[in-house]
Amino acid sequence: MNIPKLSTYELVFPHPNDANEDGILAWGGDLNPSRLLRAYQNGIFPWYGANDPIIWWSPDPRLIMEIDDFKLSRSLKKSMKKFTYAFDTNFTEVMRKCATTPREGQNGTWIQEDIIEAYSVLHGMGMAHSVEAYQNDQLVGGLYGVVVGKVFCGESMFSHKSDASKAAYAVLIKHLKEWGYSFVDCQVPTEHLKSLGAKEVARDYFLNRLYEVRMDTLEHLWKIDQLLIDK
């Protein structure tokens, strides 16, 4: 299959169902906010290495987390008391820690400086958000993602203390449920997220769900200076 190259001058993507069997839809283009938001509104996201061009993905199957399917184990509930939490107080640092935290079986990171810069712009626009876990005033875990209507598109997470990222994720799920979100887009299947309740679905099913709620706006729900959770 010949993978199409995006034009820098047009914000046009192929249909998400045109991705190849690996989930690659297109390459090239840029990371300007308009292109990124159009990508997410159509279930497309960038993911590429340091020496690669920008590669755009639309995988099949897709991993999603239904809000009510999250598995809060007794041990995680206990671990959550070790941390305090905040939304959107340290977005870029969360991204940097996601980029630099070593991961088993991975060499390097896809979160390059151009990705950090682009998503920090989305954060400034109120479209990208972080959830942070602190211990003794130190940032020890967290995650970030992009909001599309009533869907939270998770990008990456990190943990420097046991269960810190899982605890931040549990806090996110709790508030997404309160705020009326539909589901979390976890993008590609991982055993870690499956263990928390995420499931694989067909791309068509994912896209239909996304299209139903992508234009709903919940931006007022994210205007939070700092949120601390009682121990």
MARTI-222701 format. One record per residue (C-alpha): residue in one letter; z, y, x. Coordinates in steps of 0.05 Angstrom, whole numbers, padded with zeros to 5 digits, always signed. Layout:
BEGIN
AZYX/...
END
This chain:
BEGIN
M+00000+00000+00000/N-00018+00069+00026/I+00044+00112+00020/P+00024+00183-00001/K+00042+00244+00039/L+00073+00303+00002/S+00044+00372+00010/T+00090+00426+00036/Y+00059+00474-00014/E+00066+00434-00078/L+00130+00408-00111/V+00096+00345-00137/F+00119+00273-00131/P+00084+00209-00150/H+00114+00173-00210/P+00178+00137-00190/N+00148+00071-00211/D+00093+00079-00159/A+00142+00062-00102/N+00125+00002-00059/E+00164-00063-00061/D+00215-00034-00011/G+00227+00027-00056/I+00189+00077-00013/L+00152+00127-00056/A+00125+00181-00009/W+00136+00216+00057/G+00132+00287+00083/G+00144+00352+00046/D+00209+00389+00059/L+00281+00395+00037/N+00278+00461+00000/P+00325+00464-00060/S+00270+00463-00113/R+00239+00400-00084/L+00307+00365-00077/L+00327+00382-00149/R+00260+00359-00176/A+00268+00294-00137/Y+00337+00279-00165/Q+00315+00297-00236/N+00264+00241-00229/G+00309+00190-00196/I+00281+00202-00126/F+00321+00215-00063/P+00308+00226+00012/W+00332+00176+00064/Y+00306+00173+00135/G+00326+00166+00208/A+00330+00218+00263/N+00260+00205+00290/D+00226+00193+00222/P+00190+00240+00175/I+00225+00254+00109/I+00219+00190+00068/W+00228+00192-00008/W+00256+00131-00045/S+00256+00103-00115/P+00285+00032-00107/D+00281-00025-00156/P+00332-00051-00173/R+00378+00010-00175/L+00454+00008-00167/I+00493+00047-00219/M+00566+00052-00239/E+00581+00057-00312/I+00642+00102-00319/D+00681+00050-00358/D+00664-00007-00309/F+00702+00021-00250/K+00753-00029-00226/L+00819+00004-00208/S+00859-00051-00176/R+00935-00051-00173/S+00933-00044-00097/L+00885+00016-00100/K+00927+00050-00154/K+00986+00043-00106/S+00946+00069-00047/M+00924+00131-00086/K+00995+00157-00083/K+00988+00165-00007/F+00938+00222-00014/T+00926+00289-00046/Y+00857+00308-00071/A+00811+00367-00079/F+00742+00382-00104/D+00693+00426-00066/T+00740+00456-00015/N+00709+00425+00047/F+00639+00404+00028/T+00603+00411+00095/E+00660+00378+00133/V+00657+00318+00086/M+00583+00312+00101/R+00596+00316+00176/K+00649+00262+00173/C+00603+00218+00131/A+00552+00228+00187/T+00598+00213+00246/T+00644+00159+00219/P+00624+00092+00251/R+00599+00039+00201/E+00596-00035+00212/G+00525-00059+00224/Q+00497+00012+00230/N+00474+00050+00291/G+00469+00125+00282/T+00464+00162+00216/W+00412+00187+00167/I+00454+00250+00154/Q+00420+00295+00204/E+00430+00371+00211/D+00371+00385+00165/I+00404+00342+00111/I+00471+00377+00121/E+00438+00445+00116/A+00397+00428+00055/Y+00454+00397+00015/S+00501+00454+00035/V+00451+00500+00001/L+00453+00456-00061/H+00529+00460-00058/G+00525+00536-00056/M+00482+00532-00119/G+00534+00490-00154/M+00490+00428-00154/A+00524+00387-00099/H+00598+00371-00097/S+00651+00337-00054/V+00714+00300-00070/E+00765+00301-00014/A+00827+00259+00002/Y+00881+00290+00047/Q+00941+00263+00082/N+00990+00310+00116/D+00939+00365+00105/Q+00886+00327+00144/L+00819+00307+00112/V+00820+00231+00117/G+00769+00209+00065/G+00718+00234+00015/L+00649+00232-00014/Y+00594+00278-00036/G+00536+00277-00084/V+00488+00316-00129/V+00497+00329-00203/V+00437+00319-00250/G+00458+00334-00321/K+00510+00282-00339/V+00496+00238-00278/F+00532+00242-00212/C+00485+00219-00156/G+00530+00193-00100/E+00504+00203-00030/S+00555+00180+00021/M+00630+00170+00032/F+00676+00163+00092/S+00746+00138+00105/H+00793+00150+00164/K+00852+00118+00130/S+00854+00053+00091/D+00830+00063+00019/A+00820+00138+00028/S+00747+00138+00005/K+00761+00088-00051/A+00818+00133-00075/A+00773+00194-00075/Y+00721+00155-00114/A+00774+00134-00165/V+00793+00208-00174/L+00719+00225-00184/I+00710+00170-00237/K+00773+00193-00274/H+00747+00264-00280/L+00675+00245-00295/K+00702+00205-00354/E+00742+00265-00378/W+00682+00310-00370/G+00635+00266-00410/Y+00589+00241-00354/S+00543+00182-00368/F+00543+00143-00302/V+00542+00147-00226/D+00477+00134-00190/C+00496+00092-00130/Q+00423+00087-00107/V+00418+00023-00067/P+00459-00041-00075/T+00520-00049-00030/E+00574-00102-00035/H+00627-00048-00027/L+00606-00011-00090/K+00594-00076-00128/S+00666-00095-00114/L+00687-00031-00150/G+00645-00047-00211/A+00576-00022-00196/K+00517-00063-00222/E+00443-00071-00207/V+00395-00050-00262/A+00319-00047-00267/R+00287+00019-00245/D+00257+00030-00315/Y+00326+00023-00346/F+00356+00072-00296/L+00301+00123-00307/N+00307+00119-00383/R+00381+00132-00378/L+00371+00189-00329/Y+00317+00222-00372/E+00363+00221-00432/V+00418+00263-00399/R+00386+00299-00340/M+00379+00365-00375/D+00449+00367-00403/T+00489+00420-00365/L+00561+00411-00346/E+00564+00463-00291/H+00625+00498-00320/L+00665+00435-00309/W+00657+00441-00233/K+00685+00511-00226/I+00749+00486-00194/D+00781+00522-00134/Q+00826+00464-00117/L+00852+00403-00155/L+00914+00368-00132/I+00934+00302-00163/D+01007+00287-00174/K+01034+00230-00133/
END
